[in-house]
Amino acid sequence: MPISLEEFTKFLDANKGKRKFKQTVEVAINFKDIDFSKQDNRLNLEVRLPNGKGKIRKVAIFSNDKSVSEAALKLGVEVIDPSQLEAISKDTKRQTGLLGYDLLAQANMMAQVARHLGQFLGPRNRMPKPVMPNMKIDDVVRGTENTVTIRSKGKYLPTVHSIVGIEDMEASKIYNNIIEVVNSVGAKVGQNNVKSVYVKLTMSEAVKFS
């Protein structure tokens, strides 16, 4: 059973506002009886948070379609066209800068992005999400702002982590985000395979959530 909302609120109040920046609230889910050395057991799960992440990251899209690029620019999305890929692949500073964005790519550019940037983005689990031709770019961007991707890392690490909000969000909204993540992961792997759940702020100690 998870801790109560009242207990979580006390934990949040005791730890927030103590840094010169807004701390992220993060959840760690530990598993049991799952062999992550088997490819079929590894997680790559997208979860839409009911209350959003509370912190809007910049979004960039790899695009070679004028209409998509124009629509993205109107939404404040940075557009990266194919002619820039080779230069970025040779520029460590520009590659590192991509980590500050939620990345999207038109589906027909995924292979190009992988060829030029896969060695950098792949190991960091930051490859862009494909945008299919029938998708509306504004819907994709809004979804990106509220969605977290939960991936298992390595063959023998029985733990996943996820952002669930920032410290100045209402405690109840963060709490419900945590419940959504835990339930979504549990539905994927089986609730009996979830060993424990911990929550923490960026610079705080962790507390057991369930």
C-alpha positions as CSV (number, residue, x, y, z in Angstrom):
1,M,0.0,0.0,0.0
2,P,1.3,3.5,-0.8
3,I,1.8,6.1,2.0
4,S,-1.1,8.4,2.5
5,L,-1.4,11.8,0.8
6,E,-1.0,13.4,4.2
7,E,2.3,11.6,4.8
8,F,3.5,12.5,1.3
9,T,2.5,16.2,1.8
10,K,4.5,16.3,5.1
11,F,7.6,14.8,3.3
12,L,7.3,17.3,0.5
13,D,6.8,20.3,2.8
14,A,9.8,19.2,4.8
15,N,12.1,19.1,1.8
16,K,11.0,21.7,-0.7
17,G,12.2,25.3,-0.9
18,K,15.7,24.5,0.5
19,R,17.7,25.0,-2.7
20,K,18.3,27.9,-5.1
21,F,16.5,26.1,-7.8
22,K,13.2,24.2,-8.1
23,Q,13.9,20.6,-7.3
24,T,12.5,17.8,-9.4
25,V,10.4,15.2,-7.7
26,E,11.5,11.7,-8.8
27,V,10.3,8.2,-8.2
28,A,12.3,5.0,-8.2
29,I,10.6,1.6,-8.7
30,N,12.5,-1.5,-7.7
31,F,11.6,-4.9,-9.1
32,K,11.9,-8.6,-8.0
33,D,11.8,-11.8,-10.0
34,I,12.4,-10.2,-13.3
35,D,15.3,-11.2,-15.5
36,F,16.3,-8.0,-17.3
37,S,19.0,-9.8,-19.2
38,K,16.1,-11.0,-21.4
39,Q,15.2,-8.4,-24.1
40,D,11.4,-9.1,-23.7
41,N,11.5,-8.1,-20.1
42,R,13.1,-4.7,-20.6
43,L,10.9,-1.6,-20.2
44,N,10.4,1.1,-22.7
45,L,7.1,2.6,-21.5
46,E,5.5,6.0,-22.1
47,V,3.2,7.3,-19.3
48,R,1.0,10.4,-19.7
49,L,1.1,12.1,-16.3
50,P,-2.5,13.3,-15.4
51,N,-1.1,16.6,-13.9
52,G,1.9,17.1,-16.2
53,K,5.5,17.4,-15.2
54,G,5.2,21.0,-13.9
55,K,8.3,21.9,-15.8
56,I,8.1,22.6,-19.5
57,R,11.2,21.5,-21.3
58,K,12.2,22.9,-24.6
59,V,11.2,20.8,-27.6
60,A,13.1,20.3,-30.9
61,I,12.1,18.5,-34.0
62,F,14.2,17.0,-36.8
63,S,12.1,18.0,-39.8
64,N,12.5,18.0,-43.6
65,D,8.9,19.1,-44.4
66,K,8.2,22.8,-44.7
67,S,4.6,22.6,-43.4
68,V,5.7,20.6,-40.3
69,S,8.6,23.0,-39.7
70,E,6.4,26.1,-40.0
71,A,3.8,24.6,-37.6
72,A,6.5,23.6,-35.1
73,L,8.0,27.1,-35.2
74,K,4.7,28.7,-34.4
75,L,4.6,26.5,-31.3
76,G,8.1,27.7,-30.2
77,V,9.7,24.4,-31.2
78,E,13.2,24.5,-32.5
79,V,13.5,23.0,-36.0
80,I,16.6,21.0,-37.1
81,D,16.8,20.2,-40.8
82,P,18.8,17.4,-42.5
83,S,21.6,19.8,-43.6
84,Q,22.5,20.4,-39.9
85,L,23.0,16.7,-38.9
86,E,26.5,16.2,-40.1
87,A,27.7,19.4,-38.5
88,I,26.0,18.5,-35.2
89,S,27.6,15.0,-35.3
90,K,31.0,16.6,-35.3
91,D,30.3,19.2,-32.6
92,T,30.3,17.8,-29.1
93,K,29.0,21.1,-27.6
94,R,26.0,21.0,-30.0
95,Q,25.3,17.4,-29.2
96,T,25.4,18.0,-25.5
97,G,23.0,20.9,-26.1
98,L,20.4,18.5,-27.5
99,L,20.1,16.9,-24.0
100,G,18.3,20.0,-22.8
101,Y,15.4,19.3,-25.2
102,D,12.6,16.8,-25.6
103,L,13.4,15.5,-29.1
104,L,11.0,14.7,-31.9
105,A,11.7,13.6,-35.5
106,Q,9.6,13.1,-38.6
107,A,9.4,9.3,-39.1
108,N,11.2,9.5,-42.4
109,M,14.2,11.2,-40.8
110,M,14.7,8.7,-38.0
111,A,17.3,6.7,-40.0
112,Q,19.3,9.8,-40.7
113,V,19.2,10.9,-37.1
114,A,20.3,7.5,-36.0
115,R,23.2,7.4,-38.5
116,H,24.6,10.8,-37.4
117,L,23.6,11.0,-33.7
118,G,22.7,7.5,-32.6
119,Q,26.0,6.9,-31.0
120,F,25.6,10.0,-28.8
121,L,21.8,9.9,-28.1
122,G,21.2,6.2,-28.0
123,P,23.3,5.3,-24.9
124,R,21.7,8.3,-23.1
125,N,18.2,7.1,-24.0
126,R,17.5,10.3,-25.8
127,M,16.7,9.3,-29.3
128,P,13.8,11.4,-30.6
129,K,10.2,10.2,-30.7
130,P,9.0,9.6,-34.2
131,V,6.2,11.9,-35.6
132,M,4.1,10.0,-38.1
133,P,2.6,11.7,-41.1
134,N,-1.0,11.6,-39.7
135,M,0.0,13.2,-36.4
136,K,-0.8,16.8,-35.6
137,I,2.3,18.5,-34.4
138,D,0.5,20.6,-31.7
139,D,-0.9,17.4,-30.2
140,V,2.5,15.7,-30.3
141,V,4.1,18.7,-28.6
142,R,1.5,18.8,-25.8
143,G,1.9,15.1,-25.3
144,T,5.6,15.5,-25.0
145,E,5.2,18.1,-22.3
146,N,3.1,15.7,-20.2
147,T,4.6,12.4,-20.9
148,V,7.5,10.5,-19.3
149,T,9.4,7.6,-20.8
150,I,10.4,4.8,-18.4
151,R,13.2,2.6,-19.6
152,S,15.1,-0.1,-17.8
153,K,18.8,0.5,-18.0
154,G,21.3,-2.3,-18.5
155,K,20.7,-6.0,-18.2
156,Y,21.0,-6.4,-14.5
157,L,19.6,-3.2,-13.0
158,P,16.2,-4.0,-11.5
159,T,15.2,-0.4,-11.0
160,V,13.7,2.4,-13.1
161,H,13.4,6.1,-12.4
162,S,11.0,8.8,-13.5
163,I,10.3,12.5,-13.0
164,V,6.8,13.0,-11.6
165,G,6.7,16.8,-11.0
166,I,8.5,19.7,-9.4
167,E,8.5,20.8,-5.8
168,D,6.1,23.7,-6.1
169,M,3.3,21.7,-7.6
170,E,0.4,20.8,-5.3
171,A,1.2,17.7,-3.3
172,S,-2.0,16.0,-4.4
173,K,-1.1,16.4,-8.1
174,I,2.4,15.0,-7.6
175,Y,0.9,12.1,-5.6
176,N,-1.5,11.3,-8.3
177,N,1.3,11.4,-10.9
178,I,3.2,8.9,-8.8
179,I,0.2,6.6,-8.6
180,E,-0.2,6.7,-12.4
181,V,3.5,5.8,-13.0
182,V,3.4,3.0,-10.5
183,N,0.2,1.6,-11.8
184,S,1.3,1.8,-15.4
185,V,4.6,0.0,-14.7
186,G,2.8,-2.6,-12.5
187,A,0.4,-3.3,-15.3
188,K,3.3,-3.9,-17.6
189,V,5.4,-6.1,-15.4
190,G,2.8,-7.5,-13.0
191,Q,2.1,-5.9,-9.6
192,N,3.7,-8.8,-7.8
193,N,7.0,-8.0,-9.5
194,V,7.1,-4.5,-8.0
195,K,9.3,-4.8,-4.9
196,S,9.2,-1.3,-3.6
197,V,8.7,2.4,-4.6
198,Y,10.7,5.3,-3.3
199,V,10.3,9.1,-3.9
200,K,12.7,11.9,-3.5
201,L,13.5,15.5,-4.4
202,T,16.6,16.2,-6.4
203,M,18.7,16.9,-3.3
204,S,16.7,15.1,-0.6
205,E,16.8,11.7,1.0
206,A,14.4,9.2,-0.4
207,V,11.3,8.1,1.4
208,K,9.5,4.8,0.9
209,F,6.3,5.4,-1.0
210,S,5.1,1.8,-1.1
